[in-house]
Amino acid sequence: MNLRHRRLRLALVVAAVLLLAGGSLGYVLHARNRDRPARQGEANASFSLAEPGLYFVDPATGRVARQPGPDVPRVTGGPSCDRFHAAGEHALCLRKLPGVPARTEALVLDRRLREIRRVTVPGIPNRARVSASGQLLSWTTFTTGDSYSTSAFSTRTSILDLRTGYLIKSMEQIPLTVDGARHHDSDVNYWGVSFARDDNRFYATVSTRGLTHLVEGDLRNWSAKALRTNAECPSLSPDDNRIAFKKKVSDDPRAPWRLYVLDLATMGEHPLAEPHSVDDQPAWLDDATVGYGLGGDVRSVPADGTGAPRLLVPGGSSPAYVR
């Protein structure tokens, strides 16, 4: 074989090697892209909890947005969530998964809204809460039905302690005391947890035997006791002294509830100035103001019962004020 033929053969071999290498690299890159989890629904890199403001779910996009202040355009780019809450160092995002039966993803996020833990539970997203420290999280799903207006519903409420990593899958395991006696019944449903600043005491709603109860719980002692009836979706004030809640005031399924505030020291209550029925777990925006979702908007009202409702965000739900 002469020199010219040898050079031609070498060139063909080199070309074939490069072609095979390029194809292998392309396959590897394709495989990596194929196996990489989908990033759809995650927050944009520039959107985080670093900036103070009112965070909420924008129904137009299904993503979390931020309202920096009055008459300021909302900032978009948060994660996709059906329900959302944030406090301290963490946020909680509930997403309904496609398919039957209904399932929900509970995503625990850091302040940059990056996922640090994921829990899949049965049911439809309903309530989400994070303690002031960000170390305790709770979520509620509807496992049967999708409204508190009827008796044909069932809920499942979980608590996650990020300090230990321990997950309470269902709060129905907690020993419950009603009227001074240990209460046992198969129809017990918990929902709407709100944590005290000590990351131990909590408040929640319990439904059983046709009544709803406001209960006070103790995580360390693994116990809960009913304080009063007809108080749903409690939200503890930043000073731990008052609870905003929805109270059933009518049997009309179209407008059964009104917002109230309960003083824990006196156990006295007063209605808030919102005249419409509110089916939401209120959120304290500060010590003097209660926020809530109503009619697809986020509104607020003074916590002392005076004043009038105020529109905060047209088109929004799941309000949480981050400081």
Residue frames relative to the residue before (quaternion, step in Angstrom):
aa qw qx qy qz dx dy dz
M 1.0000 0.0000 0.0000 0.0000 0.00 0.00 0.00
N 0.3626 -0.7529 0.5032 0.2201 3.58 -0.75 1.05
L 0.7256 -0.4560 0.3054 0.4150 3.54 -1.32 0.26
R 0.6417 0.5344 -0.3341 0.4371 3.58 0.96 -0.80
H 0.6708 0.4937 -0.3026 0.4634 3.60 0.93 -0.86
R 0.6340 0.5306 -0.3388 0.4492 3.55 1.02 -0.82
R 0.6545 0.5116 -0.3149 0.4590 3.62 0.96 -0.85
L 0.6472 0.5188 -0.3192 0.4583 3.59 0.99 -0.82
R 0.6558 0.5081 -0.3111 0.4637 3.56 0.97 -0.88
L 0.6429 0.5236 -0.3195 0.4588 3.60 0.99 -0.84
A 0.6452 0.5255 -0.3195 0.4533 3.58 0.99 -0.83
L 0.6525 0.5105 -0.3115 0.4654 3.58 1.01 -0.83
V 0.6377 0.5233 -0.3243 0.4630 3.60 1.00 -0.81
V 0.6550 0.5104 -0.3085 0.4639 3.58 0.92 -0.93
A 0.6527 0.5172 -0.3151 0.4552 3.58 0.93 -0.88
A 0.6563 0.5127 -0.3155 0.4548 3.57 0.97 -0.85
V 0.6356 0.5288 -0.3219 0.4612 3.58 1.01 -0.86
L 0.6662 0.4993 -0.3022 0.4643 3.58 0.91 -0.90
L 0.6424 0.5231 -0.3227 0.4578 3.56 1.00 -0.81
L 0.6677 0.4879 -0.2990 0.4761 3.57 0.94 -0.88
A 0.6453 0.5204 -0.3219 0.4573 3.59 0.97 -0.83
G 0.6557 0.5098 -0.3134 0.4604 3.55 0.97 -0.87
G 0.6535 0.5083 -0.3177 0.4623 3.56 1.01 -0.81
S 0.6435 0.5160 -0.3229 0.4640 3.58 1.01 -0.80
L 0.6472 0.5111 -0.3199 0.4664 3.56 0.97 -0.86
G 0.6465 0.5175 -0.3226 0.4585 3.55 0.97 -0.86
Y 0.6469 0.5155 -0.3213 0.4609 3.59 1.00 -0.79
V 0.6434 0.5226 -0.3223 0.4572 3.57 0.97 -0.88
L 0.6704 0.4888 -0.3038 0.4683 3.56 0.90 -0.94
H 0.6367 0.5185 -0.3307 0.4651 3.58 1.00 -0.80
A 0.6577 0.5110 -0.3138 0.4559 3.58 0.94 -0.87
R 0.6412 0.5180 -0.3291 0.4607 3.55 1.00 -0.82
N 0.6676 0.4878 -0.3005 0.4755 3.56 0.93 -0.88
R 0.6416 0.5298 -0.3262 0.4486 3.57 1.06 -0.78
D 0.7431 0.4220 -0.2230 0.4690 3.59 0.94 -0.90
R 0.5395 0.6241 -0.4146 0.3840 3.60 1.21 -0.32
P 0.4972 -0.6561 0.4612 0.3311 3.64 -0.83 0.88
A 0.5458 -0.6219 0.4507 0.3350 3.56 -1.07 0.75
R 0.3094 -0.7736 0.5302 0.1573 3.52 -0.94 0.94
Q 0.4040 0.7121 -0.4838 0.3093 3.56 1.25 0.06
G 0.7642 0.3348 -0.2627 0.4846 3.56 -0.86 0.94
E 0.5734 0.5676 -0.3947 0.4396 3.61 1.24 -0.15
A 0.5924 -0.5752 0.4288 0.3666 3.55 -1.26 0.41
N 0.5398 -0.5671 0.5040 0.3646 3.54 -1.24 0.48
A 0.6243 -0.5841 0.3653 0.3683 3.57 -1.09 0.72
S 0.7026 0.4786 -0.2710 0.4516 3.59 1.07 -0.68
F 0.6409 0.5122 -0.3253 0.4702 3.60 1.25 -0.23
S 0.1747 0.7822 -0.5745 0.1662 3.59 -0.68 1.10
L 0.5971 -0.5547 0.4394 0.3779 3.54 -1.35 -0.10
A 0.3862 0.7548 -0.4633 0.2578 3.58 1.25 0.16
E 0.7181 0.4119 -0.2446 0.5048 3.58 1.10 -0.65
P 0.4325 -0.6925 0.5002 0.2884 3.62 -0.87 0.84
G 0.3880 0.7118 -0.5330 0.2423 3.53 -1.22 0.49
L 0.5991 -0.5450 0.4479 0.3786 3.51 -1.37 -0.04
Y 0.1452 -0.7825 0.6032 0.0524 3.56 -0.62 1.17
F 0.0770 0.7930 -0.5945 0.1088 3.56 -1.03 0.83
V 0.4876 -0.6173 0.5172 0.3373 3.55 -1.33 0.20
D 0.2885 -0.7480 0.5789 0.1487 3.55 -0.80 1.10
P 0.3519 -0.7763 0.4750 0.2188 3.64 -0.42 1.15
A 0.5798 0.5957 -0.3844 0.4016 3.60 1.13 -0.45
T 0.7905 0.2625 -0.1262 0.5388 3.57 1.08 -0.72
G 0.3843 -0.7171 0.4878 0.3164 3.58 1.19 -0.51
R 0.6129 0.5508 -0.3394 0.4535 3.58 1.28 0.25
V 0.5559 -0.5872 0.4707 0.3531 3.53 -1.26 0.45
A 0.0542 -0.7762 0.6281 0.0053 3.54 -1.03 0.90
R 0.3059 -0.7389 0.5704 0.1876 3.56 -1.32 0.19
Q 0.1987 -0.7360 0.6355 0.1222 3.53 -1.09 0.85
P 0.3031 -0.8020 0.4807 0.1839 3.62 -0.20 1.22
G 0.7804 -0.1992 0.1659 0.5690 3.59 1.06 -0.70
P 0.7156 -0.4290 0.3122 0.4544 3.58 -1.29 0.06
D 0.8565 0.1091 -0.1030 0.4938 3.55 -1.10 0.83
V 0.5477 0.5576 -0.4164 0.4645 3.58 1.17 0.63
P 0.5115 -0.6583 0.4415 0.3318 3.63 -0.81 0.88
R 0.5247 -0.6345 0.4665 0.3233 3.55 -1.05 0.74
V 0.3406 -0.7041 0.5880 0.2061 3.54 -1.23 0.63
T 0.1743 -0.8137 0.5509 0.0637 3.57 -0.66 1.10
G 0.5215 0.6696 -0.4520 0.2746 3.54 -1.34 0.03
G 0.4631 0.6848 -0.4510 0.3365 3.59 1.23 0.23
P 0.6886 -0.4734 0.3369 0.4339 3.59 -1.28 0.02
S 0.5371 -0.5891 0.4896 0.3533 3.56 -1.29 0.33
C 0.1243 0.7901 -0.5838 0.1396 3.58 -0.70 1.11
D 0.3696 -0.6779 0.5810 0.2575 3.53 -1.26 0.48
R 0.7593 0.0328 -0.0307 0.6492 3.56 1.16 -0.69
F 0.0581 -0.8086 0.5847 -0.0296 3.57 -1.08 0.77
H 0.1274 0.7507 -0.6473 0.0364 3.52 -1.25 0.56
A 0.0412 -0.8017 0.5963 -0.0040 3.57 -1.15 0.60
A 0.1827 0.7420 -0.6351 0.1132 3.55 -1.20 0.67
G 0.8076 0.2302 -0.1714 0.5152 3.55 -1.18 0.51
E 0.7993 -0.2950 0.2393 0.4656 3.54 -0.90 -0.99
H 0.7675 0.3617 -0.1804 0.4976 3.60 1.21 -0.05
A 0.1972 -0.7370 0.6325 0.1338 3.50 -1.38 0.33
L 0.2385 -0.7500 0.6030 0.1304 3.53 -1.28 0.51
C 0.0668 -0.7953 0.6019 -0.0281 3.54 -0.79 1.12
L 0.1264 -0.7874 0.6008 0.0557 3.58 -0.74 1.07
R 0.0349 -0.7958 0.6042 -0.0209 3.56 -0.86 1.02
K 0.3668 -0.6992 0.5684 0.2314 3.55 -0.99 0.84
L 0.3181 -0.7466 0.5583 0.1723 3.56 -0.87 1.00
P 0.5231 -0.6274 0.4598 0.3482 3.60 -1.08 0.57
G 0.6747 0.5236 -0.3630 0.3727 3.53 -1.28 0.37
V 0.3473 -0.6937 0.5979 0.2019 3.50 -1.45 0.14
P 0.5001 -0.2099 -0.8350 0.0926 1.59 -1.80 1.77
A 0.6693 -0.5114 0.3601 0.4009 3.55 -1.30 0.38
R 0.0089 0.7755 -0.6306 0.0302 3.53 -1.06 0.89
T 0.2098 -0.7721 0.5918 0.0984 3.53 -1.22 0.60
E 0.2733 -0.7098 0.6235 0.1810 3.53 -1.17 0.75
A 0.1474 -0.7421 0.6476 0.0903 3.56 -0.93 0.95
L 0.0968 -0.8165 0.5691 0.0029 3.56 -0.45 1.26
V 0.2116 -0.7483 0.6184 0.1135 3.56 -0.83 1.03
L 0.0882 -0.8199 0.5655 -0.0133 3.56 -0.70 1.15
D 0.4147 -0.6696 0.5433 0.2907 3.57 -1.19 0.50
R 0.7423 -0.4216 0.2648 0.4485 3.61 -1.25 -0.03
R 0.6547 0.4528 -0.3181 0.5150 3.58 1.24 -0.27
L 0.4535 -0.7264 0.3971 0.3302 3.53 1.42 0.25
R 0.3903 0.6676 -0.5135 0.3719 3.52 1.04 0.93
E 0.5136 -0.6709 0.4453 0.2963 3.56 -0.94 0.89
I 0.0757 -0.7971 0.5979 0.0369 3.56 -0.96 0.92
R 0.7906 -0.0056 -0.0290 0.6116 3.59 1.26 -0.25
R 0.1079 -0.7828 0.6115 0.0406 3.53 -1.17 0.69
V 0.0411 -0.7756 0.6299 -0.0070 3.55 -0.96 0.97
T 0.1890 -0.7718 0.5984 0.1028 3.58 -0.90 0.93
V 0.0191 -0.8058 0.5893 -0.0545 3.56 -0.77 1.10
P 0.5519 -0.5984 0.4458 0.3723 3.61 -1.16 0.38
G 0.7012 0.5135 -0.3390 0.3603 3.55 -1.24 0.48
I 0.5613 -0.5874 0.4904 0.3153 3.51 -1.48 0.00
P 0.5330 -0.6411 0.4292 0.3474 3.67 -0.84 0.85
N 0.0308 -0.8318 0.5538 -0.0221 3.54 -0.92 0.96
R 0.8114 -0.0389 0.0603 0.5800 3.63 0.66 -1.03
A 0.0436 -0.7849 0.6181 0.0033 3.57 -1.14 0.73
R 0.0788 0.7998 -0.5907 0.0716 3.58 -0.93 0.88
V 0.1246 -0.7481 0.6492 0.0585 3.53 -1.20 0.79
S 0.4746 -0.6729 0.4835 0.2969 3.59 -0.94 0.86
A 0.6961 -0.4913 0.3223 0.4125 3.58 -1.24 0.43
S 0.6818 0.4746 -0.2850 0.4782 3.60 1.07 -0.70
G 0.4428 -0.6892 0.4539 0.3506 3.56 1.21 -0.50
Q 0.5789 0.6350 -0.3575 0.3659 3.60 1.25 -0.01
L 0.7374 0.2992 -0.2044 0.5700 3.60 1.21 -0.38
L 0.0422 -0.7934 0.6072 -0.0059 3.55 -0.96 0.90
S 0.0394 -0.7912 0.6099 0.0184 3.55 -1.11 0.67
W 0.0117 -0.7865 0.6174 0.0142 3.55 -1.12 0.65
T 0.1995 -0.7555 0.6162 0.0989 3.52 -1.26 0.64
T 0.0664 -0.7713 0.6311 0.0480 3.55 -1.09 0.77
F 0.4239 -0.6266 0.5798 0.3024 3.53 -1.30 0.45
T 0.1647 -0.7883 0.5851 0.0949 3.59 -0.65 1.08
T 0.7535 0.0807 -0.0889 0.6464 3.56 1.31 -0.34
G 0.7973 0.2051 -0.1691 0.5419 3.59 -0.82 0.94
D 0.2233 -0.7793 0.5692 0.1370 3.55 -1.31 0.06
S 0.7286 0.3392 -0.2405 0.5443 3.59 1.14 0.54
Y 0.4181 -0.6903 0.5355 0.2490 3.54 -1.20 0.67
S 0.5026 0.6869 -0.4092 0.3287 3.60 1.27 -0.10
T 0.7487 0.2921 -0.1940 0.5626 3.58 1.24 -0.33
S 0.5562 -0.6056 0.4502 0.3481 3.55 -1.28 0.23
A 0.6027 0.5855 -0.3479 0.4159 3.59 1.28 -0.27
F 0.5358 0.5880 -0.4509 0.4046 3.57 0.56 1.12
S 0.0878 -0.7608 0.6391 0.0713 3.50 -1.31 0.39
T 0.1839 -0.7993 0.5672 0.0752 3.56 -1.00 0.81
R 0.1427 -0.7310 0.6517 0.1430 3.50 -1.40 0.21
T 0.0554 -0.8085 0.5855 -0.0204 3.55 -0.72 1.12
S 0.1275 -0.7982 0.5884 0.0196 3.55 -0.88 1.05
I 0.1627 -0.7437 0.6369 0.1215 3.55 -1.32 0.41
L 0.1109 -0.7816 0.6127 0.0378 3.56 -0.91 0.98
D 0.1828 -0.7697 0.6067 0.0776 3.56 -0.83 1.08
L 0.2737 -0.7980 0.5169 0.1451 3.58 -0.35 1.24
R 0.5448 0.6099 -0.4117 0.4021 3.61 1.18 -0.31
T 0.7926 0.2522 -0.1168 0.5428 3.57 1.01 -0.81
G 0.4371 -0.6851 0.4640 0.3526 3.56 1.21 -0.50
Y 0.4939 0.6863 -0.4188 0.3310 3.58 1.29 -0.03
L 0.1756 -0.7859 0.5895 0.0636 3.56 -0.95 0.98
I 0.2101 -0.7205 0.6491 0.1244 3.54 -0.88 1.05
K 0.3040 -0.8054 0.4791 0.1714 3.57 -0.20 1.25
S 0.8009 0.0084 0.0133 0.5986 3.59 1.03 -0.75
M 0.4078 -0.7385 0.4863 0.2276 3.57 -0.74 1.06
E 0.4884 0.6709 -0.4367 0.3472 3.61 1.20 -0.17
Q 0.5614 0.6011 -0.3847 0.4189 3.59 1.27 -0.24
I 0.5865 0.6086 -0.3769 0.3789 3.62 1.14 -0.51
P 0.4655 -0.6696 0.4935 0.3025 3.63 -0.80 0.92
L 0.1546 -0.8168 0.5554 0.0206 3.58 -0.75 1.14
T 0.1563 -0.7701 0.6143 0.0718 3.53 -1.00 0.94
V 0.0057 -0.7791 0.6262 -0.0297 3.58 -0.86 1.02
D 0.8370 -0.0102 -0.0514 0.5447 3.58 -0.79 1.08
G 0.7311 -0.4713 0.2301 0.4364 3.55 0.97 0.91
A 0.7064 0.4100 -0.2591 0.5155 3.60 1.24 -0.05
R 0.5664 -0.5807 0.4625 0.3579 3.56 -1.18 0.64
H 0.2202 -0.8097 0.5378 0.0814 3.55 -0.74 1.11
H 0.0145 -0.7791 0.6261 -0.0264 3.56 -0.87 1.03
D 0.3049 0.7281 -0.5813 0.1975 3.57 -0.84 0.96
S 0.5039 -0.6755 0.4547 0.2883 3.55 -1.02 0.79
D 0.6810 0.5115 -0.3002 0.4294 3.62 1.19 -0.36
V 0.3666 0.7452 -0.4869 0.2708 3.61 1.25 0.25
N 0.0120 0.7753 -0.6303 0.0385 3.56 -0.90 1.04
Y 0.1748 -0.7595 0.6190 0.0970 3.59 -0.99 0.91
W 0.1834 0.7651 -0.6152 0.0501 3.56 -1.21 0.51
G 0.8145 0.3366 -0.2080 0.4243 3.54 -1.37 0.17
V 0.1006 0.8209 -0.5520 0.1060 3.60 0.62 1.11
S 0.0117 -0.7555 0.6546 0.0225 3.57 -1.22 0.65
F 0.2886 -0.8047 0.5052 0.1180 3.57 -0.75 1.11
A 0.4253 -0.6556 0.5596 0.2760 3.56 -1.22 0.63
R 0.6676 -0.5394 0.3460 0.3790 3.55 -1.26 0.36
D 0.6253 0.5499 -0.3512 0.4282 3.62 1.18 -0.34
D 0.3799 -0.7490 0.4627 0.2839 3.62 1.31 -0.02
N 0.6219 0.4834 -0.3727 0.4906 3.55 1.06 0.80
R 0.7378 0.3635 -0.2104 0.5284 3.57 0.77 -1.02
F 0.0281 0.7910 -0.6108 0.0233 3.55 -1.08 0.72
Y 0.2548 -0.7268 0.6149 0.1695 3.52 -1.35 0.33
A 0.0455 0.7923 -0.6049 0.0653 3.56 -1.11 0.70
T 0.4592 -0.6270 0.5416 0.3204 3.53 -1.38 0.04
V 0.0600 -0.7542 0.6516 0.0553 3.53 -1.14 0.75
S 0.1367 -0.7637 0.6267 0.0732 3.54 -0.98 0.92
T 0.2341 0.7561 -0.5867 0.1715 3.56 -0.88 0.96
R 0.8585 0.0603 -0.0801 0.5029 3.54 -1.08 0.84
G 0.7428 -0.4564 0.2167 0.4392 3.54 0.95 0.94
L 0.6937 0.4201 -0.2751 0.5164 3.61 1.26 0.06
T 0.2672 -0.7147 0.6131 0.2047 3.54 -1.26 0.48
H 0.1470 -0.7947 0.5878 0.0372 3.55 -1.01 0.91
L 0.3342 -0.6445 0.6384 0.2557 3.51 -1.24 0.58
V 0.0622 -0.8089 0.5846 0.0131 3.58 -0.71 1.07
E 0.2629 -0.7108 0.6304 0.1681 3.50 -1.28 0.61
G 0.1196 -0.8261 0.5498 0.0302 3.55 -0.75 1.05
D 0.2067 -0.7439 0.6265 0.1071 3.52 -1.31 0.49
L 0.3214 -0.7872 0.4936 0.1824 3.59 -0.36 1.22
R 0.6615 0.5154 -0.3242 0.4378 3.60 0.90 -0.86
N 0.7491 0.3647 -0.2071 0.5128 3.57 0.96 -0.84
W 0.3358 -0.7872 0.4647 0.2270 3.56 1.37 0.04
S 0.5474 0.5846 -0.4027 0.4433 3.53 0.71 1.16
A 0.0729 -0.7693 0.6323 0.0558 3.54 -1.31 0.38
K 0.0661 -0.7962 0.6008 0.0253 3.57 -1.07 0.75
A 0.4686 -0.6758 0.4987 0.2738 3.54 -1.09 0.81
L 0.2559 -0.7827 0.5533 0.1257 3.58 -0.94 0.95
R 0.7817 -0.1381 0.1362 0.5927 3.57 1.01 -0.81
T 0.4699 -0.6669 0.4977 0.2945 3.57 -1.26 0.33
N 0.8227 0.3011 -0.2076 0.4353 3.50 -1.44 0.15
A 0.5577 0.5266 -0.4425 0.4646 3.55 0.73 1.11
E 0.0177 -0.8325 0.5507 -0.0575 3.57 -0.49 1.22
C 0.8564 0.1509 -0.1176 0.4796 3.54 -1.29 0.55
P 0.0502 0.8457 -0.5294 0.0442 3.61 0.68 1.04
S 0.0732 -0.7607 0.6435 0.0438 3.52 -1.24 0.62
L 0.2920 -0.7907 0.5194 0.1406 3.57 -0.46 1.24
S 0.4847 -0.6809 0.4724 0.2796 3.56 -0.93 0.96
P 0.6617 -0.5257 0.3479 0.4058 3.62 -1.17 0.45
D 0.7014 0.4393 -0.2778 0.4878 3.61 1.12 -0.56
D 0.4692 -0.7173 0.4035 0.3202 3.61 1.32 0.14
N 0.5793 0.6358 -0.3558 0.3655 3.62 1.21 0.18
R 0.7930 0.2273 -0.1073 0.5550 3.60 1.16 -0.49
I 0.2178 -0.7547 0.6053 0.1290 3.51 -1.26 0.48
A 0.2169 -0.7224 0.6425 0.1355 3.54 -0.92 0.96
F 0.0909 0.8047 -0.5767 0.1074 3.58 -0.90 0.89
K 0.4133 -0.6529 0.5518 0.3137 3.55 -1.29 0.11
K 0.1730 -0.7903 0.5861 0.0442 3.54 -0.95 1.01
K 0.4080 -0.6993 0.5262 0.2601 3.57 -0.92 0.86
V 0.0462 -0.8227 0.5660 -0.0267 3.56 -0.63 1.17
S 0.7853 0.1924 -0.1019 0.5796 3.59 1.28 -0.10
D 0.4270 -0.6796 0.5315 0.2708 3.55 -1.25 0.50
D 0.4514 0.6700 -0.4564 0.3730 3.55 1.30 0.07
P 0.3638 -0.7656 0.4773 0.2318 3.65 -0.44 1.11
R 0.6113 0.5610 -0.3561 0.4298 3.61 1.21 -0.31
A 0.8122 0.0443 0.0017 0.5816 3.61 1.11 -0.53
P 0.1204 0.8645 -0.4817 0.0773 3.60 0.60 1.08
W 0.7864 0.3883 -0.1623 0.4522 3.61 1.08 -0.64
R 0.0885 -0.7320 0.6668 0.1082 3.51 -1.40 0.36
L 0.4814 -0.6561 0.4963 0.3026 3.56 -1.17 0.58
Y 0.0398 -0.7808 0.6232 -0.0212 3.55 -1.01 0.95
V 0.2154 -0.7209 0.6320 0.1858 3.53 -1.39 0.19
L 0.1988 -0.7790 0.5906 0.0690 3.54 -0.96 1.00
D 0.2951 -0.7227 0.6007 0.1725 3.57 -0.96 0.94
L 0.3544 -0.7798 0.4744 0.2030 3.61 -0.46 1.17
A 0.6158 0.5540 -0.3565 0.4323 3.59 1.13 -0.48
T 0.7885 0.2858 -0.1374 0.5270 3.59 0.93 -0.90
M 0.2963 -0.7609 0.4960 0.2954 3.58 1.27 -0.50
G 0.4287 0.6592 -0.4871 0.3800 3.55 1.18 0.65
E 0.1737 -0.7986 0.5717 0.0723 3.58 -1.09 0.70
H 0.0500 -0.7775 0.6242 0.0579 3.55 -1.28 0.36
P 0.4856 -0.6613 0.4791 0.3121 3.60 -1.08 0.66
L 0.4030 -0.6777 0.5533 0.2686 3.52 -1.25 0.47
A 0.6581 -0.5848 0.3332 0.3374 3.55 -1.25 0.46
E 0.4897 0.6396 -0.4514 0.3839 3.61 1.23 0.03
P 0.2673 -0.8131 0.4942 0.1522 3.65 -0.44 1.15
H 0.6498 0.5413 -0.3200 0.4270 3.60 1.18 -0.39
S 0.5745 -0.5674 0.4648 0.3633 3.53 -1.30 0.41
V 0.1108 -0.8038 0.5842 0.0153 3.58 -0.80 1.05
D 0.0863 -0.7778 0.6222 0.0217 3.55 -0.68 1.14
D 0.4834 0.6219 -0.4602 0.4096 3.55 0.33 1.30
Q 0.4261 -0.6242 0.5677 0.3265 3.53 -1.29 0.31
P 0.3843 -0.7491 0.4769 0.2523 3.61 -0.40 1.14
A 0.2068 -0.7479 0.6170 0.1314 3.54 -1.32 0.36
W 0.3577 -0.7241 0.5448 0.2256 3.59 -0.76 1.01
L 0.2729 -0.7689 0.5590 0.1478 3.57 -0.74 1.08
D 0.7311 -0.1246 0.0459 0.6692 3.55 1.34 -0.47
D 0.7508 -0.4045 0.2545 0.4560 3.62 -1.24 -0.08
A 0.7631 0.3852 -0.1904 0.4827 3.58 1.17 -0.45
T 0.7582 0.3655 -0.1711 0.5121 3.59 1.23 -0.21
V 0.1839 -0.7716 0.6039 0.0788 3.53 -1.02 0.93
G 0.1673 -0.7788 0.5992 0.0810 3.57 -0.93 0.96
Y 0.0407 0.7946 -0.6021 0.0661 3.57 -1.19 0.54
G 0.4374 -0.6625 0.5366 0.2860 3.53 -1.30 0.35
L 0.0974 0.7861 -0.6024 0.0984 3.57 -0.98 0.91
G 0.8631 0.0090 -0.0249 0.5044 3.55 -0.77 1.04
G 0.6969 -0.4734 0.2739 0.4639 3.57 1.11 0.60
D 0.6718 0.4309 -0.2932 0.5263 3.59 1.31 0.18
V 0.3792 -0.6635 0.5791 0.2839 3.56 -1.35 0.19
R 0.0415 -0.8020 0.5950 -0.0312 3.55 -0.78 1.10
S 0.1801 -0.7615 0.6071 0.1381 3.56 -1.30 0.18
V 0.0711 -0.7759 0.6264 0.0220 3.53 -1.30 0.44
P 0.5572 -0.6007 0.4350 0.3733 3.64 -1.03 0.60
A 0.4852 -0.7062 0.4457 0.2593 3.57 -0.97 0.88
D 0.6531 0.5342 -0.3275 0.4252 3.62 1.17 -0.35
G 0.6102 -0.5914 0.3432 0.4001 3.59 1.24 0.12
T 0.5993 0.5568 -0.3627 0.4464 3.58 1.26 -0.10
G 0.7135 0.5028 -0.3031 0.3825 3.54 -1.33 -0.23
A 0.4268 -0.6663 0.5501 0.2670 3.52 -1.27 -0.55
P 0.6066 -0.5510 0.4122 0.3981 3.61 -1.18 0.44
R 0.1505 -0.7804 0.6042 0.0579 3.52 -1.20 0.68
L 0.3957 -0.7002 0.5435 0.2404 3.56 -0.97 0.90
L 0.1796 -0.7994 0.5680 0.0782 3.56 -0.71 1.11
V 0.8035 0.0060 0.0544 0.5928 3.56 0.87 -1.00
P 0.2449 -0.7449 0.5971 0.1688 3.61 -0.61 1.03
G 0.7969 0.1528 -0.1490 0.5652 3.56 -0.58 1.12
G 0.5895 0.5564 -0.3985 0.4289 3.58 0.19 1.24
S 0.0368 -0.7692 0.6373 0.0283 3.55 -1.33 0.40
S 0.7924 0.3118 -0.2329 0.4698 3.58 -1.35 0.13
P 0.0992 0.8300 -0.5451 0.0635 3.64 0.67 0.98
A 0.0639 0.7589 -0.6464 0.0467 3.56 -1.14 0.75
Y 0.2220 -0.7801 0.5692 0.1352 3.58 -0.65 1.06
V 0.1566 -0.7922 0.5883 0.0412 3.55 -0.71 1.15
R 0.2300 -0.7909 0.5582 0.0999 3.56 -0.80 1.08
